[in-house]
Amino acid sequence: MKPLNYAILKYFATVEEASADDVMEALKGEYGHFKAFKKPAVIEALMTAVTNGLLEETRYDLDEEGELRVFYHAHEEGAATINKYIKD
């Protein structure tokens, strides 16, 4: 099993775009029992990936509860870097 942050990054190499909620839904089966598997920690991991140039923000909207939802995607170079260093 990969570390959670690796799994988050690897997920973005397989989808066009996703929000923190999408990531949590996709990974909850394998990582739902992790102490760090909480929305603020996932958002922090995504923001760190943006800062490190692996992901970029694509759009924003509000969810059903009026909470801001940010979508991200791995651009071509970011996806290549993720796949180079994080093997399946």
Buried (B, 14 or more C-beta within 10 A) or exposed (E): EBEBBBBBBBBBBEEEBBBBBBBBEBBEEEBEEBEEBEEEBBBBBBBBBBEEEBBEEBEEEEEEEEEEBBBBBBBEEBBEBBBEEBEE
